[in-house]
Structures are given as structure tokens and as C-alpha cells.
Amino acid sequence: MAKFNWQGRAKDGSTQSGIIESANEATAKATLSAQGIKVTSVKKAKEAINISLPFLKTKIKTGDLVIFTKQFATMIDAGLPLVQCLEILADQQPNPAFKKVLSEVKNDVESGSTFAEALGKHPTVFDRLFVNLVAAGEVGGILDTILNRLANYIEKNMLLKKKVKGAMVYPASVMAVAVIVIAIILIWVIPVFQKMFSGAGKALPAPTVFVINLSEFVQSYFLLIVGAFIILLTLVKRFYASDRGKALFDKFFLKLPVIGPLIRKVAVAKFTRTLGTLISSGVPILEGLDVVARTAGNVVIEQAILKTRSSISEGRSISEPLAETKVFPSMVVQMISVGEATGALDQMLSKIADFYDQEVDDAVGALTSAIEPMLMVFLGGTIGGLVIAMYLPVFTMAGAVAGG
């Protein structure tokens, strides 16, 4: 597909221009004519040389998507045409990367694509859930309602991620600082003590000898240690990226104390909110489960959802196969069963999601409370041990002088 700059006149005689994406010039003219535009000029757009560095690229944040979705819903509800909404939002968008995406979506819609089809061409920005819900909204004529639901869903999902990330940032930061402090002590501080003790001519205590040997090892093989760590990290990352590696890691994480229950609660909150949003928007349950499985983020959870989907396609209810997977808590399964029986499954799923959002809050608090004392003990034990080991000879010498 190539891009063409065009100029023409609308039915009311007004001059219009724009960019259209089409297979060739003739197809571009035909598409514009079908839209009631009398084409006066169509020229192939010159492609600008685009030299981009990955670290300089502007990212499209979740917050940008939430604001766009809310604004779009308001404009559609006010009765503005779809293309005009996209044009206004693209012009007002401060994020260059998102502005480019919105302009391309607008051009695709002008070229005859549905809104959902145009969004589907940008999967890194608009995921499968977003596209499926928009498609359902277009078919049902409730696009503004769907967009409001989407904005609410994305916002709550974003808050959920922030809670979990917030719980991980503190221990990771403390560990990073601890490693740097220990490295400084071993590479620069210990050698000063070593020179001081070498002139004393006395045997050093075993802990002091061990710390000095450790310091010499780190100094001699520092680059090798750093290189080995980077290689190990890269290998682990690649293994995790593979299907087998992700499955093993995900199973391991779910079995961990404190962290495992937190991961499970996050997964339940995400599963119920996503499926509830899809069902309330008119997406068939089988299609909804397929979308939810792909966005689960954990292989164990994903497999459980896909098994449930397979059972439902054979005529079973959703609660029975969910219970058989033994991944979801019994309370969740029972509430889903009640939702099915009363015909209010989407509302029940929303209530479960709200409940587990609070559960995640509590689990994050418990995790932070459990990690803090462990970190303090580790830091105090490690750094304090190094300091005491180096001062043992000083205490020994002071004792000898006092005894003499």
C-alpha cells in the first residue's frame, strides 16, 4: 500500500485535501469518488527518510490511551463524525508517536476500512481486546458506550499494574544500593585496611583473612564477574522468552510464598474484569475467553482459561471447567456459578474484580511488610559483617596493648 496526496471538491463545492493509502493511483481516485469527492489531483506522497534510534523513540503510554479513549467517547456521544473525531484528536495529540498512529488510523477509515480494522493495524498500541470491543460497538451502534467501558477498564488495569510494580521497586532499589555499597567496600575500603595490617607483622583473624581474600578476588576478576552476570541475565531472559522457559518460570512463581498468592490474585482480578467487560459489550463468551487467555500474562492461567473455553464449546457451563483447573479460588468459581444461574454473569465478574483489586492492595502491603525486615537483616548482616571482620585486628591489637 502506498500513500497519495489528493485534492478535490466535496458535494457542497468546498475544497478538500488529504492523504489516502491505496494500492495505486487509480484505486485512490475510485475510493475518493465513492466518498462523493470530485478529484482534481492525486500524487504519490514522497517518503521521508526516517532515521530513528530505539532509545530516542517516544513511547505511547497507557495514560495517553486512556485520555484518547475518554475524549473519543465524548465526541462520538456528541454526534461528531468518526473521521472528524480522529482528525481533531490527532491534531491535539502532544505525543508524536501516538499522533502518527492516529493519523494513519484516520487515513485508513477514510480509505474505507472500519474503525476496528484500522485500529487492528497497530497491535502494539491497540491490543486485541480494544479492537474486539470497538468492533462490537460498531456493529451494535454503541461505540460511545464501549469506549467509556474501555477507558474505565484500561484505567483500572493500569492502577493494578502500578500497585504490583510499586511493591517490586523498593526491594529492587535497596538490593541495587546494597550491591554497590558492598562493591565499594571490597574494591576501595578493604585494601586500605590491608595495607595497614601488612605492617603489623601479626597473624590476622580468620574472618579478616576471608574478607581480604574476597576483596582481592573481586579486584582481580571484577570485569569477569560483571561480564558473567550480564551473560547469565541474557541467557535467563532468552530462556524465559521461550515457551518452555516461560511455562517453567510461571509455574515456579505461582508456587512461591507471598509472591505466588499475589500473582494469582492479580491474574483473577485481570481475568474477571476483562471477561466482564467483553461480555457486557456483547462479545460472545468463547471469543471473550480466547481474548482473555492471550492477555493473561501467565502460561498456567492461560492454559486453564483455554481448557475452560474448550469445555464450554462442548456445551458445559463456565464454572465447572474453571473449578477443574484448580487455578482459580473456589469463591471465584462459586460466584461465577451464581452469575450464570441468575443471568448476570458480567455484573458478577465486575464484583469479583473489585473484590480482588482490594485483595491485591492487601497482598502488596503484606509483601512489603515481609520484605522490609528481611532486607534490613541482609544489609545489616552483610555490611556489618565486613566492617567487624576488618576491625577485629584493631580490637586484638588494642587488647594486646592494654594487657601489656
C-alpha positions in Angstrom: 0.0 0.0 0.0 1.3 3.4 -0.9 0.3 6.9 0.3 -1.1 9.6 -2.1 -1.7 13.3 -1.6 -5.0 14.3 -3.0 -7.0 17.5 -3.7 -10.6 17.7 -4.7 -14.1 19.2 -4.2 -16.8 17.9 -1.9 -20.5 17.8 -2.9 -21.1 21.2 -1.4 -18.3 22.7 -3.5 -15.7 23.1 -0.7 -12.1 22.4 -1.5 -10.6 19.5 0.4 -7.3 17.7 0.5 -5.6 14.9 2.4 -3.6 11.8 2.3 -5.0 8.4 1.3 -3.4 5.0 1.5 -4.1 2.8 -1.6 -2.7 0.1 -3.8 -2.3 2.6 -6.8 -3.4 6.0 -8.1 -6.5 4.6 -9.9 -7.7 2.8 -6.8 -7.2 6.0 -4.7 -9.3 8.0 -7.2 -12.0 5.4 -7.2 -12.1 5.4 -3.4 -12.4 9.2 -3.2 -15.0 9.3 -5.9 -17.1 6.7 -4.0 -17.0 9.1 -1.0 -18.5 11.9 -3.1 -15.3 13.8 -3.8 -14.6 15.2 -7.3 -10.8 14.5 -7.5 -8.7 17.3 -9.1 -5.2 15.9 -8.2 -3.7 12.7 -6.9 0.1 12.4 -6.5 2.2 9.8 -4.7 3.5 11.1 -1.4 7.2 11.3 -1.0 8.5 9.0 1.7 10.7 10.9 4.2 14.0 9.4 5.2 13.4 8.2 8.7 16.4 7.6 10.8 15.3 6.5 14.3 17.2 5.3 17.3 15.4 2.9 19.6 16.4 4.8 22.8 15.1 8.1 21.3 11.7 6.8 20.3 8.7 8.3 22.1 6.6 5.6 23.8 2.8 5.6 23.8 1.9 5.4 27.5 -1.2 3.7 28.9 -2.3 7.1 30.2 -2.3 8.5 26.7 -4.6 5.7 25.6 -7.0 6.3 28.5 -7.2 10.1 27.7 -7.7 9.4 24.0 -10.4 6.8 24.6 -12.4 9.1 27.0 -12.1 12.1 24.7 -13.2 9.9 21.7 -16.2 8.6 23.6 -17.3 12.1 24.5 -17.0 13.3 20.9 -18.9 10.3 19.4 -21.6 10.8 22.1 -21.9 14.4 21.0 -22.6 13.3 17.4 -19.4 14.2 15.6 -18.4 12.1 12.6 -15.8 9.4 13.2 -13.2 10.9 10.8 -13.6 14.3 12.3 -13.1 13.0 15.8 -9.9 11.2 14.7 -8.6 14.4 12.9 -9.2 16.6 15.9 -7.6 14.2 18.4 -4.6 13.6 16.1 -4.1 17.4 15.8 -4.3 17.9 19.5 -2.1 14.9 20.4 1.1 16.0 22.0 2.8 12.6 21.8 4.4 12.4 18.3 4.3 8.6 18.1 0.6 8.5 19.0 -0.2 11.4 16.7 1.3 9.4 13.8 -0.7 6.3 14.7 -4.0 8.3 14.9 -3.3 10.0 11.6 -2.8 6.6 10.0 -6.0 5.3 11.5 -7.9 8.3 10.2 -6.5 7.7 6.7 -7.4 4.0 6.8 -11.0 4.9 7.8 -11.2 7.5 5.0 -10.0 4.8 2.6 -13.0 2.6 3.5 -11.7 0.5 6.5 -13.9 0.1 9.5 -12.6 1.7 12.7 -11.8 -1.7 14.2 -9.9 -2.8 11.1 -7.9 0.5 11.2 -7.0 0.1 14.9 -6.1 -3.6 14.2 -3.1 -2.5 12.1 -1.5 -1.1 15.2 -1.4 -4.0 17.7 1.4 -2.5 19.8 -1.0 0.4 20.7 -4.5 -1.1 20.4 -4.5 -4.7 21.7 -6.9 -7.5 20.6 -9.3 -6.6 23.5 -9.5 -3.0 22.4 -10.1 -3.9 18.7 -12.7 -6.6 19.5 -14.7 -4.3 21.8 -14.6 -1.5 19.2 -15.8 -4.0 16.5 -18.7 -5.0 18.8 -19.5 -1.3 19.4 -19.6 -0.5 15.7 -21.9 -3.5 15.0 -24.2 -2.7 17.9 -24.2 1.1 17.3 -23.0 1.7 20.9 -19.4 2.9 20.2 -19.5 5.7 22.7 -20.7 3.3 25.5 -18.0 0.7 24.5 -15.3 3.4 24.5 -16.3 4.6 28.0 -16.1 1.0 29.3 -12.7 0.6 27.6 -11.4 3.7 29.2 -12.6 2.5 32.6 -11.1 -0.9 32.1 -7.7 0.4 30.9 -7.5 2.8 33.8 -8.2 0.1 36.4 -5.8 -2.3 34.8 -3.1 0.5 34.8 -3.7 1.1 38.6 -3.4 -2.7 39.2 0.0 -2.8 37.4 1.2 0.3 39.3 0.4 -1.4 42.6 2.4 -4.5 41.7 5.3 -2.6 40.2 5.4 -0.3 43.3 5.8 -3.3 45.5 8.8 -4.5 43.5 10.6 -1.2 43.1 11.5 -0.8 46.8 13.3 -4.1 47.3 15.0 -3.9 43.9 16.3 -0.4 44.7 17.6 -1.5 48.1 19.3 -4.6 46.7 20.9 -2.4 43.9 22.2 0.1 46.5 23.5 -2.8 48.7 25.4 -4.4 45.8 27.1 -1.0 45.0 28.0 -0.3 48.7 29.5 -3.8 49.1 31.4 -3.5 45.9 32.9 -0.1 47.0 33.9 -1.6 50.4 35.6 -4.6 48.8 37.4 -2.7 46.0 38.4 0.5 47.7 37.9 0.3 51.5 39.3 -3.1 52.3 42.7 -2.5 50.5 43.3 0.5 52.9 42.9 -1.8 55.9 45.0 -4.5 54.2 48.0 -2.1 53.8 47.6 -1.0 57.4 47.6 -4.6 58.7 50.5 -5.8 56.5 53.0 -3.7 58.5 51.8 -5.0 61.9 53.6 -8.3 61.4 50.9 -10.3 63.3 48.6 -13.1 62.2 45.1 -11.9 61.3 41.9 -13.4 62.5 40.2 -15.9 60.1 37.2 -13.6 59.3 39.6 -10.8 58.3 41.7 -13.1 56.1 38.5 -14.3 54.4 37.3 -10.7 53.7 40.8 -9.7 52.4 40.9 -12.7 50.1 37.4 -11.9 48.9 38.4 -8.3 48.2 41.5 -9.5 46.2 39.3 -11.9 44.2 36.8 -9.1 43.3 39.5 -6.7 42.4 41.3 -9.3 40.1 38.1 -10.6 38.4 35.8 -7.6 38.6 35.2 -7.3 34.8 34.9 -11.1 34.6 32.2 -11.1 37.3 30.3 -8.3 35.7 30.5 -10.0 32.3 29.4 -13.4 33.7 26.4 -11.7 35.4 25.4 -9.9 32.2 25.7 -13.2 30.2 23.7 -15.1 32.8 21.0 -12.4 32.8 20.8 -12.6 29.0 20.5 -16.4 29.0 17.8 -16.4 31.6 15.9 -13.7 29.7 16.1 -15.7 26.4 15.1 -18.9 28.2 12.1 -17.0 29.7 11.1 -15.8 26.3 10.8 -19.4 25.0 7.5 -21.3 25.5 9.2 -23.9 27.7 11.1 -21.4 29.8 8.0 -19.2 30.4 6.0 -22.2 31.4 8.6 -23.3 34.0 9.1 -19.8 35.4 5.4 -19.1 35.6 4.7 -22.4 37.5 7.7 -21.6 39.8 6.4 -18.1 40.6 2.9 -19.3 41.4 4.4 -21.7 44.0 6.5 -19.1 45.8 5.3 -18.0 49.2 3.8 -14.5 49.4 4.6 -13.7 45.7 2.6 -16.7 44.4 -0.7 -15.7 46.0 -0.1 -12.1 44.8 0.4 -13.2 41.2 -2.8 -15.4 41.4 -4.8 -12.5 42.8 -3.6 -10.1 40.1 -4.5 -12.8 37.5 -8.0 -13.3 38.9 -8.7 -9.5 39.0 -7.5 -9.1 35.4 -9.4 -12.2 34.2 -12.7 -11.3 35.7 -12.5 -7.6 34.7 -11.5 -8.3 31.1 -14.1 -11.1 30.6 -16.8 -9.0 32.3 -16.1 -6.0 30.1 -16.2 -8.2 26.9 -19.4 -10.0 27.8 -21.2 -6.7 28.8 -20.2 -5.3 25.5 -21.8 -8.1 23.5 -18.7 -10.2 22.7 -19.6 -13.9 22.6 -18.2 -15.8 25.6 -16.0 -18.2 23.5 -14.4 -15.3 21.7 -14.1 -13.4 25.0 -12.3 -16.3 26.7 -9.9 -16.5 23.8 -9.0 -12.8 24.1 -8.7 -13.1 27.9 -6.4 -16.2 27.6 -4.0 -14.3 25.3 -3.8 -11.4 27.7 -3.4 -13.5 30.9 0.3 -12.8 31.3 0.9 -16.2 32.9 1.1 -19.5 31.0 -0.5 -21.6 33.8 -3.5 -19.2 33.9 -3.7 -19.0 30.1 -3.8 -22.8 29.8 -6.6 -23.0 32.4 -8.7 -20.4 30.5 -8.2 -22.2 27.2 -9.2 -25.6 28.8 -12.3 -23.8 30.1 -13.0 -22.4 26.7 -12.7 -25.9 25.1 -15.2 -27.4 27.6 -17.7 -24.6 27.1 -17.6 -25.2 23.3 -18.7 -28.7 24.1 -21.8 -27.5 25.9 -20.6 -27.2 29.5 -21.1 -24.2 31.8 -18.1 -21.9 32.6 -17.9 -22.6 36.4 -17.5 -26.4 36.1 -14.3 -26.4 34.0 -12.9 -23.5 35.9 -13.2 -25.5 39.1 -11.5 -28.5 37.5 -8.4 -26.4 36.6 -7.8 -25.8 40.3 -6.1 -22.5 39.4 -9.0 -20.2 40.4 -10.1 -19.9 44.1 -13.4 -21.8 44.9 -15.0 -18.5 46.0 -14.5 -17.1 42.4 -15.9 -20.3 40.9 -19.0 -20.2 43.1 -19.7 -16.5 42.4 -19.3 -17.2 38.6 -21.8 -20.1 39.0 -24.3 -17.8 40.7 -23.8 -15.2 38.0 -24.5 -17.8 35.3 -27.6 -19.0 37.1 -29.1 -15.5 37.5 -28.1 -14.3 34.0 -25.9 -11.5 35.4 -22.5 -13.0 34.7 -21.0 -9.7 33.6 -22.1 -7.9 36.8 -20.8 -10.8 39.0 -17.4 -10.7 37.2 -17.2 -7.0 37.8 -17.9 -7.5 41.5 -15.2 -10.2 41.7 -12.7 -7.9 40.0 -13.4 -5.1 42.5 -13.0 -7.5 45.4 -9.7 -8.8 44.1 -8.4 -5.3 43.4 -8.7 -4.8 47.2 -7.1 -8.2 47.8 -4.2 -7.1 45.6 -3.8 -4.0 47.8 -3.7 -6.1 50.9 -1.3 -8.6 49.4 1.1 -5.8 48.2 1.0 -4.4 51.8 1.8 -7.8 53.2 4.6 -8.4 50.7 6.2 -5.0 51.6 5.9 -5.8 55.3 7.5 -9.2 54.8 10.4 -8.0 52.6 11.4 -4.9 54.7 12.8 -6.7 57.8 14.5 -9.4 55.6 16.3 -6.6 53.6 17.3 -4.9 56.8 18.7 -8.2 58.2 20.6 -8.9 54.9 22.1 -5.4 54.7 23.0 -5.2 58.4 24.5 -8.7 58.4 26.5 -8.3 55.2 27.8 -4.8 55.6 28.1 -5.1 59.3 30.0 -8.4 58.9 32.5 -6.8 56.6 33.1 -3.9 58.9 33.5 -6.1 62.0 35.9 -8.5 60.2 38.2 -5.6 59.3 38.1 -4.1 62.8 38.9 -7.5 64.6 42.7 -7.0 64.3 42.3 -3.4 65.6 40.5 -4.8 68.7 43.1 -7.6 69.1 46.0 -5.0 68.9 44.2 -2.7 71.4 43.7 -5.6 73.8 47.4 -6.6 73.5 48.5 -3.0 74.2 46.1 -2.8 77.2 47.3 -6.2 78.5 51.0 -5.2 78.0 
